[in-house]
Amino acid sequence: MRYYSSLICPELSERQVQIAMLIAQFKSNKEIARDLGIARPVVGEHITKMFVTLGLECRMQLVIWMLKRELITLDEIALPEQEV
């Protein structure tokens, strides 16, 4: 997955971009916290701030926002596996 600084995405901090990229991989707050080595409540605070800053209400809207701005591609989205 590509890495973006705040110069590419000025609306979000570098940490928020990292979290958004992991959200696009359908990771839970617990998984994101583990991957980034931060506390789970800190992940939630960052997500809340992103939603407020961007005027979004859910993770899917965040993924769509990132796609529209070409911060991620469809190939970079890890869709959850479906049970058959």
Gaussian input, Z-matrix of N, CA and C with variables (Angstrom, degrees):
# hf/3-21g

backbone

0 1
 N
 C     1     B1
 C     2     B2     1     A1
 N     3     B3     2     A2     1     D1
 C     4     B4     3     A3     2     D2
 C     5     B5     4     A4     3     D3
 N     6     B6     5     A5     4     D4
 C     7     B7     6     A6     5     D5
 C     8     B8     7     A7     6     D6
 N     9     B9     8     A8     7     D7
 C    10    B10     9     A9     8     D8
 C    11    B11    10    A10     9     D9
 N    12    B12    11    A11    10    D10
 C    13    B13    12    A12    11    D11
 C    14    B14    13    A13    12    D12
 N    15    B15    14    A14    13    D13
 C    16    B16    15    A15    14    D14
 C    17    B17    16    A16    15    D15
 N    18    B18    17    A17    16    D16
 C    19    B19    18    A18    17    D17
 C    20    B20    19    A19    18    D18
 N    21    B21    20    A20    19    D19
 C    22    B22    21    A21    20    D20
 C    23    B23    22    A22    21    D21
 N    24    B24    23    A23    22    D22
 C    25    B25    24    A24    23    D23
 C    26    B26    25    A25    24    D24
 N    27    B27    26    A26    25    D25
 C    28    B28    27    A27    26    D26
 C    29    B29    28    A28    27    D27
 N    30    B30    29    A29    28    D28
 C    31    B31    30    A30    29    D29
 C    32    B32    31    A31    30    D30
 N    33    B33    32    A32    31    D31
 C    34    B34    33    A33    32    D32
 C    35    B35    34    A34    33    D33
 N    36    B36    35    A35    34    D34
 C    37    B37    36    A36    35    D35
 C    38    B38    37    A37    36    D36
 N    39    B39    38    A38    37    D37
 C    40    B40    39    A39    38    D38
 C    41    B41    40    A40    39    D39
 N    42    B42    41    A41    40    D40
 C    43    B43    42    A42    41    D41
 C    44    B44    43    A43    42    D42
 N    45    B45    44    A44    43    D43
 C    46    B46    45    A45    44    D44
 C    47    B47    46    A46    45    D45
 N    48    B48    47    A47    46    D46
 C    49    B49    48    A48    47    D47
 C    50    B50    49    A49    48    D48
 N    51    B51    50    A50    49    D49
 C    52    B52    51    A51    50    D50
 C    53    B53    52    A52    51    D51
 N    54    B54    53    A53    52    D52
 C    55    B55    54    A54    53    D53
 C    56    B56    55    A55    54    D54
 N    57    B57    56    A56    55    D55
 C    58    B58    57    A57    56    D56
 C    59    B59    58    A58    57    D57
 N    60    B60    59    A59    58    D58
 C    61    B61    60    A60    59    D59
 C    62    B62    61    A61    60    D60
 N    63    B63    62    A62    61    D61
 C    64    B64    63    A63    62    D62
 C    65    B65    64    A64    63    D63
 N    66    B66    65    A65    64    D64
 C    67    B67    66    A66    65    D65
 C    68    B68    67    A67    66    D66
 N    69    B69    68    A68    67    D67
 C    70    B70    69    A69    68    D68
 C    71    B71    70    A70    69    D69
 N    72    B72    71    A71    70    D70
 C    73    B73    72    A72    71    D71
 C    74    B74    73    A73    72    D72
 N    75    B75    74    A74    73    D73
 C    76    B76    75    A75    74    D74
 C    77    B77    76    A76    75    D75
 N    78    B78    77    A77    76    D76
 C    79    B79    78    A78    77    D77
 C    80    B80    79    A79    78    D78
 N    81    B81    80    A80    79    D79
 C    82    B82    81    A81    80    D80
 C    83    B83    82    A82    81    D81
 N    84    B84    83    A83    82    D82
 C    85    B85    84    A84    83    D83
 C    86    B86    85    A85    84    D84
 N    87    B87    86    A86    85    D85
 C    88    B88    87    A87    86    D86
 C    89    B89    88    A88    87    D87
 N    90    B90    89    A89    88    D88
 C    91    B91    90    A90    89    D89
 C    92    B92    91    A91    90    D90
 N    93    B93    92    A92    91    D91
 C    94    B94    93    A93    92    D92
 C    95    B95    94    A94    93    D93
 N    96    B96    95    A95    94    D94
 C    97    B97    96    A96    95    D95
 C    98    B98    97    A97    96    D96
 N    99    B99    98    A98    97    D97
 C   100   B100    99    A99    98    D98
 C   101   B101   100   A100    99    D99
 N   102   B102   101   A101   100   D100
 C   103   B103   102   A102   101   D101
 C   104   B104   103   A103   102   D102
 N   105   B105   104   A104   103   D103
 C   106   B106   105   A105   104   D104
 C   107   B107   106   A106   105   D105
 N   108   B108   107   A107   106   D106
 C   109   B109   108   A108   107   D107
 C   110   B110   109   A109   108   D108
 N   111   B111   110   A110   109   D109
 C   112   B112   111   A111   110   D110
 C   113   B113   112   A112   111   D111
 N   114   B114   113   A113   112   D112
 C   115   B115   114   A114   113   D113
 C   116   B116   115   A115   114   D114
 N   117   B117   116   A116   115   D115
 C   118   B118   117   A117   116   D116
 C   119   B119   118   A118   117   D117
 N   120   B120   119   A119   118   D118
 C   121   B121   120   A120   119   D119
 C   122   B122   121   A121   120   D120
 N   123   B123   122   A122   121   D121
 C   124   B124   123   A123   122   D122
 C   125   B125   124   A124   123   D123
 N   126   B126   125   A125   124   D124
 C   127   B127   126   A126   125   D125
 C   128   B128   127   A127   126   D126
 N   129   B129   128   A128   127   D127
 C   130   B130   129   A129   128   D128
 C   131   B131   130   A130   129   D129
 N   132   B132   131   A131   130   D130
 C   133   B133   132   A132   131   D131
 C   134   B134   133   A133   132   D132
 N   135   B135   134   A134   133   D133
 C   136   B136   135   A135   134   D134
 C   137   B137   136   A136   135   D135
 N   138   B138   137   A137   136   D136
 C   139   B139   138   A138   137   D137
 C   140   B140   139   A139   138   D138
 N   141   B141   140   A140   139   D139
 C   142   B142   141   A141   140   D140
 C   143   B143   142   A142   141   D141
 N   144   B144   143   A143   142   D142
 C   145   B145   144   A144   143   D143
 C   146   B146   145   A145   144   D144
 N   147   B147   146   A146   145   D145
 C   148   B148   147   A147   146   D146
 C   149   B149   148   A148   147   D147
 N   150   B150   149   A149   148   D148
 C   151   B151   150   A150   149   D149
 C   152   B152   151   A151   150   D150
 N   153   B153   152   A152   151   D151
 C   154   B154   153   A153   152   D152
 C   155   B155   154   A154   153   D153
 N   156   B156   155   A155   154   D154
 C   157   B157   156   A156   155   D155
 C   158   B158   157   A157   156   D156
 N   159   B159   158   A158   157   D157
 C   160   B160   159   A159   158   D158
 C   161   B161   160   A160   159   D159
 N   162   B162   161   A161   160   D160
 C   163   B163   162   A162   161   D161
 C   164   B164   163   A163   162   D162
 N   165   B165   164   A164   163   D163
 C   166   B166   165   A165   164   D164
 C   167   B167   166   A166   165   D165
 N   168   B168   167   A167   166   D166
 C   169   B169   168   A168   167   D167
 C   170   B170   169   A169   168   D168
 N   171   B171   170   A170   169   D169
 C   172   B172   171   A171   170   D170
 C   173   B173   172   A172   171   D171
 N   174   B174   173   A173   172   D172
 C   175   B175   174   A174   173   D173
 C   176   B176   175   A175   174   D174
 N   177   B177   176   A176   175   D175
 C   178   B178   177   A177   176   D176
 C   179   B179   178   A178   177   D177
 N   180   B180   179   A179   178   D178
 C   181   B181   180   A180   179   D179
 C   182   B182   181   A181   180   D180
 N   183   B183   182   A182   181   D181
 C   184   B184   183   A183   182   D182
 C   185   B185   184   A184   183   D183
 N   186   B186   185   A185   184   D184
 C   187   B187   186   A186   185   D185
 C   188   B188   187   A187   186   D186
 N   189   B189   188   A188   187   D187
 C   190   B190   189   A189   188   D188
 C   191   B191   190   A190   189   D189
 N   192   B192   191   A191   190   D190
 C   193   B193   192   A192   191   D191
 C   194   B194   193   A193   192   D192
 N   195   B195   194   A194   193   D193
 C   196   B196   195   A195   194   D194
 C   197   B197   196   A196   195   D195
 N   198   B198   197   A197   196   D196
 C   199   B199   198   A198   197   D197
 C   200   B200   199   A199   198   D198
 N   201   B201   200   A200   199   D199
 C   202   B202   201   A201   200   D200
 C   203   B203   202   A202   201   D201
 N   204   B204   203   A203   202   D202
 C   205   B205   204   A204   203   D203
 C   206   B206   205   A205   204   D204
 N   207   B207   206   A206   205   D205
 C   208   B208   207   A207   206   D206
 C   209   B209   208   A208   207   D207
 N   210   B210   209   A209   208   D208
 C   211   B211   210   A210   209   D209
 C   212   B212   211   A211   210   D210
 N   213   B213   212   A212   211   D211
 C   214   B214   213   A213   212   D212
 C   215   B215   214   A214   213   D213
 N   216   B216   215   A215   214   D214
 C   217   B217   216   A216   215   D215
 C   218   B218   217   A217   216   D216
 N   219   B219   218   A218   217   D217
 C   220   B220   219   A219   218   D218
 C   221   B221   220   A220   219   D219
 N   222   B222   221   A221   220   D220
 C   223   B223   222   A222   221   D221
 C   224   B224   223   A223   222   D222
 N   225   B225   224   A224   223   D223
 C   226   B226   225   A225   224   D224
 C   227   B227   226   A226   225   D225
 N   228   B228   227   A227   226   D226
 C   229   B229   228   A228   227   D227
 C   230   B230   229   A229   228   D228
 N   231   B231   230   A230   229   D229
 C   232   B232   231   A231   230   D230
 C   233   B233   232   A232   231   D231
 N   234   B234   233   A233   232   D232
 C   235   B235   234   A234   233   D233
 C   236   B236   235   A235   234   D234
 N   237   B237   236   A236   235   D235
 C   238   B238   237   A237   236   D236
 C   239   B239   238   A238   237   D237
 N   240   B240   239   A239   238   D238
 C   241   B241   240   A240   239   D239
 C   242   B242   241   A241   240   D240
 N   243   B243   242   A242   241   D241
 C   244   B244   243   A243   242   D242
 C   245   B245   244   A244   243   D243
 N   246   B246   245   A245   244   D244
 C   247   B247   246   A246   245   D245
 C   248   B248   247   A247   246   D246
 N   249   B249   248   A248   247   D247
 C   250   B250   249   A249   248   D248
 C   251   B251   250   A250   249   D249

   B1=1.4415
   B2=1.5209
   B3=1.3060
   B4=1.4536
   B5=1.5244
   B6=1.3246
   B7=1.4566
   B8=1.5210
   B9=1.3208
   B10=1.4553
   B11=1.5164
   B12=1.3032
   B13=1.4614
   B14=1.5246
   B15=1.3168
   B16=1.4610
   B17=1.5284
   B18=1.3341
   B19=1.4621
   B20=1.5246
   B21=1.3297
   B22=1.4579
   B23=1.5319
   B24=1.3086
   B25=1.4634
   B26=1.5321
   B27=1.3288
   B28=1.4728
   B29=1.5275
   B30=1.3314
   B31=1.4642
   B32=1.5282
   B33=1.3283
   B34=1.4596
   B35=1.5213
   B36=1.3347
   B37=1.4573
   B38=1.5297
   B39=1.3218
   B40=1.4645
   B41=1.5213
   B42=1.3358
   B43=1.4681
   B44=1.5281
   B45=1.3338
   B46=1.4592
   B47=1.5197
   B48=1.3137
   B49=1.4689
   B50=1.5260
   B51=1.3345
   B52=1.4664
   B53=1.5281
   B54=1.3258
   B55=1.4634
   B56=1.5252
   B57=1.3259
   B58=1.4646
   B59=1.5216
   B60=1.3314
   B61=1.4665
   B62=1.5367
   B63=1.3139
   B64=1.4669
   B65=1.5254
   B66=1.3241
   B67=1.4701
   B68=1.5215
   B69=1.3332
   B70=1.4684
   B71=1.5231
   B72=1.3309
   B73=1.4608
   B74=1.5230
   B75=1.3170
   B76=1.4664
   B77=1.5295
   B78=1.3283
   B79=1.4615
   B80=1.5239
   B81=1.3163
   B82=1.4668
   B83=1.5282
   B84=1.3259
   B85=1.4592
   B86=1.5268
   B87=1.3178
   B88=1.4634
   B89=1.5337
   B90=1.3268
   B91=1.4660
   B92=1.5229
   B93=1.3297
   B94=1.4627
   B95=1.5278
   B96=1.3272
   B97=1.4660
   B98=1.5281
   B99=1.3313
   B100=1.4665
   B101=1.5283
   B102=1.3385
   B103=1.4652
   B104=1.5258
   B105=1.3386
   B106=1.4650
   B107=1.5262
   B108=1.3254
   B109=1.4524
   B110=1.5227
   B111=1.3402
   B112=1.4637
   B113=1.5247
   B114=1.3217
   B115=1.4606
   B116=1.5291
   B117=1.3317
   B118=1.4565
   B119=1.5329
   B120=1.3523
   B121=1.4723
   B122=1.5340
   B123=1.3309
   B124=1.4687
   B125=1.5286
   B126=1.3170
   B127=1.4691
   B128=1.5220
   B129=1.3329
   B130=1.4619
   B131=1.5220
   B132=1.3293
   B133=1.4706
   B134=1.5239
   B135=1.3224
   B136=1.4688
   B137=1.5262
   B138=1.3121
   B139=1.4651
   B140=1.5251
   B141=1.3171
   B142=1.4664
   B143=1.5261
   B144=1.3341
   B145=1.4735
   B146=1.5288
   B147=1.3457
   B148=1.4672
   B149=1.5215
   B150=1.3317
   B151=1.4603
   B152=1.5263
   B153=1.3215
   B154=1.4708
   B155=1.5281
   B156=1.3263
   B157=1.4660
   B158=1.5222
   B159=1.3217
   B160=1.4660
   B161=1.5255
   B162=1.3343
   B163=1.4614
   B164=1.5208
   B165=1.3286
   B166=1.4589
   B167=1.5202
   B168=1.3407
   B169=1.4584
   B170=1.5259
   B171=1.3313
   B172=1.4662
   B173=1.5287
   B174=1.3141
   B175=1.4658
   B176=1.5341
   B177=1.3160
   B178=1.4592
   B179=1.5300
   B180=1.3215
   B181=1.4678
   B182=1.5301
   B183=1.3248
   B184=1.4602
   B185=1.5295
   B186=1.3178
   B187=1.4669
   B188=1.5335
   B189=1.3103
   B190=1.4670
   B191=1.5253
   B192=1.3384
   B193=1.4732
   B194=1.5288
   B195=1.3374
   B196=1.4639
   B197=1.5343
   B198=1.3233
   B199=1.4683
   B200=1.5217
   B201=1.3199
   B202=1.4643
   B203=1.5276
   B204=1.3180
   B205=1.4637
   B206=1.5269
   B207=1.3383
   B208=1.4585
   B209=1.5295
   B210=1.3371
   B211=1.4633
   B212=1.5205
   B213=1.3344
   B214=1.4578
   B215=1.5242
   B216=1.3212
   B217=1.4629
   B218=1.5249
   B219=1.2995
   B220=1.4630
   B221=1.5262
   B222=1.3213
   B223=1.4662
   B224=1.5227
   B225=1.3308
   B226=1.4623
   B227=1.5177
   B228=1.3087
   B229=1.4513
   B230=1.5195
   B231=1.3055
   B232=1.4618
   B233=1.5199
   B234=1.3086
   B235=1.4625
   B236=1.5179
   B237=1.3175
   B238=1.4716
   B239=1.5228
   B240=1.3254
   B241=1.4657
   B242=1.5166
   B243=1.3409
   B244=1.4519
   B245=1.5087
   B246=1.3135
   B247=1.4616
   B248=1.5224
   B249=1.3179
   B250=1.4682
   B251=1.4970
   A1=109.09
   A2=115.93
   A3=120.97
   A4=110.98
   A5=115.63
   A6=121.09
   A7=108.55
   A8=117.37
   A9=122.17
   A10=110.72
   A11=115.46
   A12=120.46
   A13=108.62
   A14=115.09
   A15=119.58
   A16=111.68
   A17=118.22
   A18=120.42
   A19=110.67
   A20=117.02
   A21=121.83
   A22=110.13
   A23=116.33
   A24=122.42
   A25=108.48
   A26=117.51
   A27=120.33
   A28=114.65
   A29=117.58
   A30=119.90
   A31=112.51
   A32=116.38
   A33=121.06
   A34=111.05
   A35=115.75
   A36=120.74
   A37=109.06
   A38=116.35
   A39=119.60
   A40=111.01
   A41=117.43
   A42=120.95
   A43=110.08
   A44=117.16
   A45=120.05
   A46=110.83
   A47=117.45
   A48=120.45
   A49=109.79
   A50=117.14
   A51=120.23
   A52=110.42
   A53=116.26
   A54=120.78
   A55=110.43
   A56=117.01
   A57=120.46
   A58=111.26
   A59=116.95
   A60=120.59
   A61=110.50
   A62=116.49
   A63=119.77
   A64=111.26
   A65=117.13
   A66=120.28
   A67=109.55
   A68=116.86
   A69=120.95
   A70=111.62
   A71=116.95
   A72=121.36
   A73=110.52
   A74=116.55
   A75=124.63
   A76=112.41
   A77=115.79
   A78=120.01
   A79=109.46
   A80=115.95
   A81=122.04
   A82=109.33
   A83=115.92
   A84=119.81
   A85=110.51
   A86=116.69
   A87=121.50
   A88=110.41
   A89=116.73
   A90=120.61
   A91=111.34
   A92=116.83
   A93=121.12
   A94=109.63
   A95=116.73
   A96=121.24
   A97=110.32
   A98=115.92
   A99=120.43
   A100=110.78
   A101=117.06
   A102=121.24
   A103=112.12
   A104=117.08
   A105=120.79
   A106=113.31
   A107=116.76
   A108=120.24
   A109=113.19
   A110=116.09
   A111=121.06
   A112=108.88
   A113=116.37
   A114=121.02
   A115=110.53
   A116=115.94
   A117=121.11
   A118=112.53
   A119=120.16
   A120=118.95
   A121=113.31
   A122=116.51
   A123=120.21
   A124=109.58
   A125=116.95
   A126=121.01
   A127=109.42
   A128=116.69
   A129=121.01
   A130=112.74
   A131=116.58
   A132=120.45
   A133=110.84
   A134=116.60
   A135=120.23
   A136=110.65
   A137=117.18
   A138=121.16
   A139=110.01
   A140=117.01
   A141=120.80
   A142=110.66
   A143=116.55
   A144=120.11
   A145=111.24
   A146=116.82
   A147=119.76
   A148=110.67
   A149=117.00
   A150=120.55
   A151=110.88
   A152=117.12
   A153=121.03
   A154=110.08
   A155=116.22
   A156=121.05
   A157=111.75
   A158=116.93
   A159=121.82
   A160=113.23
   A161=117.54
   A162=121.05
   A163=112.50
   A164=116.42
   A165=121.52
   A166=110.40
   A167=115.53
   A168=120.40
   A169=114.06
   A170=117.80
   A171=118.36
   A172=110.49
   A173=114.34
   A174=121.57
   A175=112.01
   A176=116.87
   A177=119.32
   A178=110.80
   A179=116.79
   A180=119.86
   A181=110.44
   A182=116.82
   A183=120.50
   A184=110.59
   A185=117.20
   A186=121.05
   A187=109.62
   A188=117.82
   A189=121.12
   A190=110.36
   A191=117.23
   A192=122.19
   A193=109.72
   A194=116.58
   A195=120.95
   A196=111.42
   A197=116.79
   A198=120.51
   A199=111.31
   A200=116.86
   A201=120.83
   A202=112.20
   A203=116.56
   A204=121.00
   A205=112.49
   A206=115.11
   A207=122.91
   A208=112.39
   A209=116.06
   A210=120.73
   A211=110.31
   A212=115.91
   A213=122.71
   A214=108.01
   A215=115.52
   A216=120.82
   A217=108.35
   A218=116.53
   A219=120.11
   A220=111.36
   A221=116.83
   A222=120.65
   A223=112.22
   A224=117.10
   A225=120.91
   A226=113.70
   A227=117.14
   A228=120.54
   A229=108.25
   A230=116.00
   A231=121.39
   A232=108.48
   A233=116.26
   A234=120.11
   A235=110.20
   A236=116.39
   A237=118.15
   A238=110.14
   A239=115.07
   A240=119.31
   A241=109.92
   A242=115.42
   A243=120.50
   A244=109.61
   A245=115.13
   A246=119.85
   A247=108.77
   A248=115.40
   A249=120.54
   A250=109.94
   D1=139.37
   D2=-179.11
   D3=-70.04
   D4=157.46
   D5=178.11
   D6=-116.82
   D7=133.97
   D8=-178.88
   D9=-122.37
   D10=139.63
   D11=174.80
   D12=-90.72
   D13=175.65
   D14=179.49
   D15=-68.17
   D16=-12.92
   D17=175.95
   D18=-70.03
   D19=-35.11
   D20=179.73
   D21=-80.55
   D22=-34.66
   D23=-177.07
   D24=-130.46
   D25=77.28
   D26=-172.74
   D27=-65.54
   D28=-18.18
   D29=-179.34
   D30=-70.87
   D31=-23.62
   D32=-173.88
   D33=-121.58
   D34=150.84
   D35=173.62
   D36=-74.49
   D37=166.84
   D38=178.78
   D39=-60.49
   D40=-40.30
   D41=179.05
   D42=-64.82
   D43=-40.32
   D44=179.22
   D45=-64.72
   D46=-36.90
   D47=176.62
   D48=-64.36
   D49=-42.45
   D50=177.41
   D51=-59.03
   D52=-45.00
   D53=-179.76
   D54=-65.25
   D55=-42.40
   D56=179.19
   D57=-60.96
   D58=-39.06
   D59=178.55
   D60=-63.25
   D61=-38.65
   D62=179.03
   D63=-73.40
   D64=-31.51
   D65=173.92
   D66=-62.55
   D67=-37.77
   D68=178.46
   D69=-65.02
   D70=-17.74
   D71=175.85
   D72=-94.48
   D73=11.67
   D74=179.09
   D75=58.51
   D76=36.61
   D77=177.00
   D78=-84.50
   D79=146.10
   D80=177.53
   D81=-77.93
   D82=166.19
   D83=176.49
   D84=-57.59
   D85=-38.90
   D86=179.61
   D87=-62.69
   D88=-44.82
   D89=179.45
   D90=-66.57
   D91=-40.57
   D92=178.93
   D93=-62.55
   D94=-45.34
   D95=179.22
   D96=-58.66
   D97=-45.43
   D98=179.59
   D99=-62.65
   D100=-46.78
   D101=-177.12
   D102=-63.28
   D103=-36.03
   D104=-176.76
   D105=-96.44
   D106=-6.27
   D107=178.96
   D108=69.57
   D109=37.20
   D110=178.37
   D111=-127.54
   D112=167.04
   D113=-179.24
   D114=-74.01
   D115=147.37
   D116=-179.80
   D117=-58.32
   D118=-41.30
   D119=178.09
   D120=-61.88
   D121=-29.93
   D122=178.08
   D123=-67.08
   D124=-39.05
   D125=176.72
   D126=-59.82
   D127=-47.53
   D128=179.06
   D129=-59.81
   D130=-39.23
   D131=178.26
   D132=-64.14
   D133=-42.63
   D134=178.60
   D135=-63.38
   D136=-42.88
   D137=-179.40
   D138=-63.24
   D139=-45.07
   D140=178.33
   D141=-59.08
   D142=-44.96
   D143=179.46
   D144=-62.96
   D145=-39.04
   D146=177.82
   D147=-62.45
   D148=-46.08
   D149=-179.19
   D150=-60.41
   D151=-43.79
   D152=-179.97
   D153=-65.43
   D154=-48.06
   D155=-178.11
   D156=-59.87
   D157=-41.00
   D158=-174.53
   D159=-95.49
   D160=-5.19
   D161=-179.48
   D162=70.34
   D163=37.27
   D164=-177.96
   D165=-109.54
   D166=164.05
   D167=-177.87
   D168=-120.39
   D169=-14.82
   D170=-176.40
   D171=-154.33
   D172=169.08
   D173=-178.77
   D174=-61.96
   D175=-39.64
   D176=-178.79
   D177=-62.90
   D178=-39.36
   D179=176.23
   D180=-61.95
   D181=-36.61
   D182=177.96
   D183=-64.84
   D184=-42.82
   D185=178.82
   D186=-63.15
   D187=-43.35
   D188=178.48
   D189=-63.63
   D190=-41.56
   D191=177.39
   D192=-57.86
   D193=-43.29
   D194=179.98
   D195=-67.22
   D196=-39.58
   D197=177.70
   D198=-63.02
   D199=-44.54
   D200=-178.69
   D201=-62.13
   D202=-31.56
   D203=-179.67
   D204=-94.29
   D205=7.27
   D206=178.10
   D207=57.81
   D208=33.66
   D209=173.59
   D210=-80.92
   D211=-23.22
   D212=174.78
   D213=-140.11
   D214=162.53
   D215=174.68
   D216=-114.42
   D217=166.20
   D218=177.75
   D219=-59.04
   D220=-32.59
   D221=179.12
   D222=-65.51
   D223=-24.44
   D224=-178.14
   D225=-86.79
   D226=-7.00
   D227=179.45
   D228=-86.81
   D229=122.77
   D230=-179.95
   D231=-93.24
   D232=98.29
   D233=-179.90
   D234=-71.87
   D235=138.72
   D236=179.23
   D237=-65.22
   D238=146.17
   D239=179.83
   D240=-71.44
   D241=141.85
   D242=179.32
   D243=-99.22
   D244=142.45
   D245=176.92
   D246=-79.89
   D247=142.88
   D248=179.24
   D249=-108.61

